[in-house]
Amino acid sequence: MVVISTACAHEHEYAEATCEKPKTCTICGATEGEALGHKFEDATCDKPKTCTVCGATEGEALGHQFEEATCDKPKTCKLCGLTEGEALGHSTEFGKCDRCGTFVDKDGVISKLNSKFNDMNSYFERSADCVNSAGRTTDLNTMYSYYCLDASYKQDIRSCASEIAGICSGYSLLSRVESAARSVSEYYIAEPSDSSPDSLISYIDDATEFNDLVIELEEANQNVLEPLIGSR
């Protein structure tokens, strides 16, 4: 309380100014200066426009403006970010989501397949090098050595194909790839029994048939897997 001597018969006893009233004598009502005026903060979703000094309010709270839940986000107020409920989640764990159209690969299937196809292609290239080297020589023993090495690479290819089939298992979108991979993995090719012409020719026939199956698997990869990758 501020006490000031004036022409009045008493000394003013002023109450401090408020937002709505100036400094005012509590005895006679005389005023001095001006009201402070409200200092309003903008309204929020939960609170109306509110004075930070005295707490007076004006108008109403804005209210939440919720955007509908999506596959990735729950129902969310676009003003304050408040969420309600949970995200819808995608309609599938692998493939195109019926709700949002996004390609979903929850378990990283495509990444796993790409890795295995890269391994298989590496072995296939080494196998082709062996066959080409065998074709450049007329020595049967040298041919035999190259074809034996080729057979070992083909076993590696079969192992990769088996893993590819396992990764695809259970995913209807990848059934063609799975089927082609199983054809490769189940084709047993033994190395030539010796360096005789008949043994080498028999091996070449088997190797050619095996290679055709690998090519079919690569085509399945291109026709099925690559479009899926492009849709992500």
N, C-alpha and C positions, 0 to 999 in steps of 0.2 A: 504494500500500500504506500503510495506516494502522497505526502502532505505538503501543500503549497499555500502560502498566505496570499489572499486576494481582497478585492473590494467588498466581497460578501462578508456578512457578519460572522462567518465561520471560515475555518481553513478547509480547503478542498481535500478530500481524501479520495484520490483517484484509484479506480480499479484499472488494471492494464487493458489495453485495447484487445479486442478479439477480432475474429474474421468479419463479423457483422456489425460490431459497435466500436466507436473510437474510445479512447481513454475517457472514462466517465466518473464524475464525482458520485460517490455512493450516498452523499448527504442531500445534495441539491440537484443532481442530474446534469450539472454543467459538463460539457465535453471539451476535449482538446485533441487536435489532430484529426486523423481519419481512421476508419476501420482498416484493419490489415488486409481484408479481402481473402477469399478462399484460394487455396493452392490445390487445384484439383488434379488428381491422377486419372488418366483415361479409364473408362469402364473396362472390365475384363469379362470373361465368360461367367464368372461366379459373383462378381461384385459390380455395383453401379459405379458411376463416376464418384470419386471419394476425395474429400479434402484431407490432405496430409497433416494439416494443423489441428483441426477440430473434429475431424471424422464425419462432417456433414456429407450427405449423399445427394446426388442429383440424377434423376432418370432411373433406369433399371439396368440390371446386369445384361450383357449382350446375349448370354445363353450360348451353349456349345453349338457349333456347326459341324456336325459329324459327316465325314466321308465314309462311305460303306467299306467294310472290310474287304481285303483282297487276299490273294493266295499268300502273300508275303507279310502283310500288315493287318493288324486288328482295326476295327472301327476307330477312326482317329479324328479328333477335332482339328480343323485346319487353322483355327485361330490360336489355340494354346498348346496343341500337341497331346492333349489328354487322350488316352486310349481306353477302349471299353471292349471286353471280351477278348477273343483270340483271332489270329490270322486264320483264314479258311484252310490253308494248306493246298497243295496241288492235288489234282484228281488222279495222278499216277506217280509212280516212283521212277518210271523210265518211259519216255515218249512225250508227245505233245499234250500239254495240259488242256482239258476241255474248257476250263474256266478262263484262263488268261492267254492261252495260245503259246506259252513259253515251252521250249524243249527242256524237259526235266531229266537229269541224270544223277539221281541221288547218291548212288554208290560208285560213281566214276567209271561206269562200264566202258564208255568210249575211250577214255584214257588208258584203261587196262588193255583193251583190244589193240589200240594203236601201238602200244609197247610190244605186244606179242607179234603183231604183224611185222613190225620193224625187225624183230629178232628173226622171224621166219624168212623174211626177204634177204637178210644178211646171209643166212645159211644157204638159201637158194642160189644166191650169186656165187658163193664159194663152190657149190655143187656144179654150177654151169662152167666155172673155170676148170674144174677137174675134167668134165666131159670134153671141153674144148681142147684141153691139153692132151687128152687121150686120142683125140682125132688128129692131132698133129704128128703122131708117131706111128711107125709101122712095127715097132717092137712089141710083141704080145705081152711080155713080162712087164714092160713099162705101162702098157694099157691096163693090165690087171691091177697094178699098184694104184693108178689113178681111179679106176672104177671102185676099188675097195675104199679109197678115201671118199669118193662120191657117195658110196653107200652109208658111210658114217654120218655125212652131212644130212642125208635123207632121213636118218633116224632122229637127228636133231629137229628136222622139219616136222616129223610126225609128233614129236613131243610138244612143239609149239602149237600144232594144230589141235592136239588133245586139250591143251590149256585154253585155246580159243573157244572150242566147243563147250568147255565147262563154264567159261565166262558168259557165253550166250544162253546157256540153259535157263529156261524159265522166262525168257523174254520173247514174246511172240513176234515182235518186230525183227528179231534177229534169227528166226528159225531157219531161214535160207542159209545164212552164214554158218549156223551150227551144223546143219546137215552136210554142207560142203566140207567143213572142218573134220567132221567124224569120218567122212570118206577117206580123207588123207591120213588121219591118225590110225585108221584100221587097216590100211594097206601096208602089209609087211613086205619089205623088200630086202632080201639077203644079198650080201656081196657075192660076186662070182666065186664059184667053187674052186676054180683054177684058171690058168691062163690059156686054156685051149680055145680055139675059135668058137666052138659050139657054146661053151660056158659064157664067153664074153657077149656073143650075140643074144643069148637068152637074157643076160643081165640088161643089155641095152633095151630089149623089148619091154622088160618089166619097168625099167627106169623111165622109158618114154610114157608108159601108161601112168606111172606115178606123177610125172611132171604135168601131164594133162589134168590130173585131179588138183594139183596145186594151182594151176592156172584157173581152173573153175572156182577155186576158193578165192583167188584174187579178184575174179570178176564179181563174185558175190559181195566181196568187200566194197568194191567200187559202186555196185548198183544198190546196195542196201546201206552200208555204213557211211559212206561219204555224203550221200544226201542228208542223212541224219545229222552229221557234223555241220553241214551247211545251214541247217534249220535252227541251230542254237543261237 
